[in-house]
Amino acid sequence: MLVKFLNINLRKILLALFFIFLFFLTFMIFYFPNYAKLKELRYTNSQLLKKIEELKKEIANLDAKNKNLNSQKFLYEKLAREDLGLIRENEIVIDTKE
């Protein structure tokens, strides 16, 4: 009765709803895979930005250590002796680890 009162054909309404559904389905097919990929890329980007910040801090720390080594030349000898096990010329090494 309402349909007759408004003079609207039920077939036209169903056809319009079908086209709206078809448009929505097409939109979903093309949009959502790209949206999921975009979301994944944003997450990866945020992880990489965090990694960059960590590496910048590590670089700053290594630069500070490098400046410390360059300002105190005797540390080269100390590092060579302790870490690399080097000795001076005409020096005798006695190993007491047993």
C-alpha positions in Angstrom: 0.0 0.0 0.0 2.9 2.4 0.8 4.5 1.5 -2.5 1.3 2.4 -4.4 0.9 5.5 -2.3 4.4 6.8 -3.2 4.0 5.4 -6.8 7.3 3.5 -6.6 7.8 0.2 -8.4 9.2 -2.6 -6.2 11.2 -3.8 -9.1 13.0 -0.5 -9.4 13.9 -0.5 -5.7 15.3 -4.0 -5.9 17.3 -3.1 -9.0 18.7 0.0 -7.3 19.6 -2.1 -4.2 21.3 -4.7 -6.4 23.4 -2.0 -8.1 24.3 -0.5 -4.7 25.3 -3.9 -3.4 27.3 -4.5 -6.6 29.1 -1.2 -6.2 29.8 -1.9 -2.6 31.1 -5.4 -3.4 33.4 -4.0 -6.1 34.7 -1.3 -3.7 35.4 -3.9 -1.0 37.3 -6.2 -3.5 39.6 -3.4 -4.6 39.9 -1.4 -1.4 40.4 -3.9 1.4 43.5 -5.7 0.1 45.2 -2.4 -0.4 44.1 -1.3 3.0 45.6 -4.4 4.6 48.8 -3.9 2.8 48.9 -0.3 3.8 48.4 -1.2 7.4 51.2 -3.8 7.3 53.5 -1.3 5.7 52.8 1.3 8.3 53.6 -1.2 11.1 56.8 -2.2 9.3 57.7 1.5 8.9 57.2 2.2 12.7 59.4 -0.8 13.5 62.1 0.4 11.2 61.9 3.9 12.7 62.4 2.5 16.2 65.4 0.5 14.9 66.9 3.7 13.3 66.6 5.5 16.7 68.3 2.6 18.5 71.1 2.7 15.9 71.5 6.4 16.2 72.0 6.0 20.0 74.5 3.3 19.4 76.4 5.4 16.9 76.5 8.3 19.4 77.8 6.0 22.0 80.5 4.6 19.7 81.5 8.2 18.7 81.9 9.1 22.3 84.1 6.1 22.9 86.1 6.9 19.8 86.7 10.5 21.0 87.8 9.1 24.4 90.3 6.8 22.7 91.6 9.6 20.5 92.1 11.9 23.4 93.9 9.3 25.5 96.6 7.5 23.5 97.7 5.2 26.3 94.3 3.4 26.0 95.3 2.0 22.6 98.1 0.1 24.3 95.8 -1.0 27.1 93.2 -2.3 24.7 95.8 -4.1 22.6 97.2 -5.8 25.7 93.9 -6.8 27.3 91.7 -7.6 24.3 94.1 -8.8 21.7 96.8 -10.2 23.9 99.7 -8.3 22.3 103.0 -7.6 24.0 105.8 -5.1 23.6 109.1 -5.9 22.0 111.6 -7.8 24.3 108.8 -8.5 26.8 108.3 -12.0 28.3 104.8 -13.2 29.0 104.1 -15.6 31.8 100.7 -17.2 31.6 99.3 -18.0 35.1 95.9 -19.4 34.1 95.8 -23.0 35.2 
